[in-house]
């Protein structure tokens, strides 16, 4: 029979072991989460004759700079692939969803770079409807065998944090996403043509960020 004077020490030891196990499990979970966040979902390697469809609104069109200085034009130089600039200034995501099927059919892209929803955010339109529209665009492309990469638009305001829907969609569809590039550009006055559009240098940096994302994913 165990001596009573040993019981407090035993209970204390068991408590320490239990606490240590909990801390170890938490540390392993955190490490797993960090590793998962750092991994970029893979994309198919793009052949040299592949077409990339850059789809979006004025941020894709290149408002604030010459057309040849838009991020799709610069991305074409960086990637060595043909990049179609399919940006329409002022377009909301609902209209983008209507426009996308015809472009996919016409250009037969291997990759869709989707940067849309900025006008929904600026006009304070339904965030859930915006997410549904973006989700439908991604689904439509994937159903047609088109790989997708996502470029997040920030919530326009004091801190310019990426809108949450982009990370949620990227996780849901397991596609690469750049959450920070556009927000980072728009935080610097020297990289903007106005409050919501980059200038020539801003678009160049945006294109470089997209190219880096495609490299990390194995697409180029």
SVG drawing of the C-alpha trace seen along z (x, -y; Angstrom):
<svg xmlns="http://www.w3.org/2000/svg" viewBox="-25 -59 36 61">
<polyline fill="none" stroke="black" stroke-width="0.4" points="0.0,0.0 1.4,-3.4 2.5,-5.7 0.2,-8.8 3.2,-11.2 4.2,-10.0 0.7,-10.8 1.2,-14.6 4.5,-14.1 3.0,-11.5 0.0,-13.7 2.3,-16.7 4.4,-14.6 1.3,-13.3 0.1,-16.9 3.5,-18.0 3.5,-15.1 0.0,-15.9 0.8,-19.5 4.0,-18.6 2.0,-16.3 -0.5,-19.1 2.2,-21.6 4.0,-19.2 0.8,-18.4 0.0,-22.1 3.6,-22.8 3.2,-20.0 -0.1,-21.3 1.3,-24.8 4.2,-23.5 1.9,-21.6 -0.3,-24.7 2.7,-26.9 4.1,-24.4 0.7,-24.0 0.4,-27.8 3.8,-28.0 3.2,-25.4 2.0,-26.5 -0.5,-24.2 1.1,-22.8 0.0,-23.8 0.6,-21.9 3.8,-22.9 2.9,-25.4 4.3,-24.6 6.0,-27.4 3.1,-27.9 0.5,-27.9 -1.9,-30.8 -2.5,-32.5 -5.8,-34.4 -5.5,-37.3 -9.1,-38.0 -10.4,-40.8 -11.4,-44.5 -9.4,-47.7 -6.6,-46.3 -6.0,-43.8 -6.8,-46.2 -4.0,-48.5 -5.9,-51.7 -3.3,-54.2 -0.6,-53.2 -0.2,-52.5 -1.7,-49.2 1.8,-47.9 2.6,-48.5 -0.3,-46.6 0.6,-43.6 -0.5,-41.0 1.8,-42.7 4.7,-42.5 3.8,-39.0 4.0,-37.9 7.7,-39.1 8.5,-37.4 6.8,-34.1 7.7,-33.6 4.1,-32.7 1.3,-34.5 -0.8,-36.4 -4.3,-37.7 -5.3,-40.9 -9.0,-40.3 -9.6,-43.2 -12.7,-45.4 -12.7,-48.6 -15.6,-49.0 -16.8,-45.5 -18.4,-43.8 -18.0,-40.0 -21.5,-39.2 -20.8,-40.6 -17.4,-39.0 -19.0,-35.6 -21.2,-36.2 -18.2,-37.2 -15.8,-34.5 -17.3,-31.5 -16.9,-33.1 -13.3,-34.0 -12.4,-30.5 -14.0,-29.2 -12.3,-31.7 -8.7,-31.6 -8.5,-28.0 -6.1,-29.1 -4.0,-26.6 -4.1,-28.9 -6.5,-31.5 -5.1,-34.2 -8.1,-35.6 -8.1,-39.1 -11.7,-40.2 -14.1,-41.6 -12.5,-45.0 -15.5,-46.9 -17.8,-44.8 -15.6,-45.8 -15.5,-49.5 -19.3,-49.6 -19.9,-47.7 -21.9,-45.0 -22.8,-41.7 -19.6,-39.9 -21.3,-36.5 -22.5,-37.1 -19.0,-38.2 -17.6,-35.0 -20.2,-32.9 -19.4,-34.6 -15.6,-34.0 -16.3,-30.5 -18.3,-29.9 -15.5,-31.4 -13.0,-29.1 -15.2,-26.0 -16.1,-26.8 -12.4,-27.1 -11.4,-23.9 -14.3,-22.0 -12.8,-22.9 -9.4,-21.7 -8.0,-25.2 -5.7,-25.7 -6.4,-28.7 -4.2,-31.0 -5.8,-33.7 -4.7,-37.3 -6.3,-38.8 -7.8,-42.3 -7.6,-44.2 -10.4,-45.7 -9.9,-49.3 -9.4,-51.2 -6.9,-52.3 -5.0,-49.0 -5.5,-47.5 -5.7,-43.9 -6.6,-41.2 -10.3,-40.4 -10.9,-37.1 -12.8,-35.5 -9.6,-35.0 -7.8,-32.9 -11.1,-30.9 -11.5,-30.2 -7.9,-29.3 -8.1,-26.8 -11.5,-25.4 -10.2,-24.8 -6.6,-24.1 -5.2,-26.7 -2.2,-29.1 -3.0,-32.6 -1.1,-35.8 -2.7,-37.5 -0.3,-40.4 1.1,-41.7 -1.6,-44.1 -2.1,-45.4 1.6,-45.9 1.7,-48.0 -1.3,-50.1 0.2,-50.9 3.0,-52.9 2.2,-56.2 5.1,-56.0 3.6,-52.9 0.1,-54.3 -1.6,-56.3 -4.6,-57.0 -6.1,-55.6 -7.0,-52.2 -4.8,-51.7 -1.1,-51.0 1.2,-53.0 3.7,-51.6 6.1,-50.5 3.3,-49.2 2.0,-47.0 5.6,-45.8 5.8,-44.6 2.4,-43.0 3.5,-41.1 6.7,-40.0 4.7,-38.7 2.4,-36.7 5.4,-35.3 7.0,-34.3 3.7,-32.5 3.7,-30.6 7.3,-29.6 6.6,-28.4 3.7,-26.3 5.8,-24.8 3.8,-26.4 6.8,-28.1"/>
</svg>
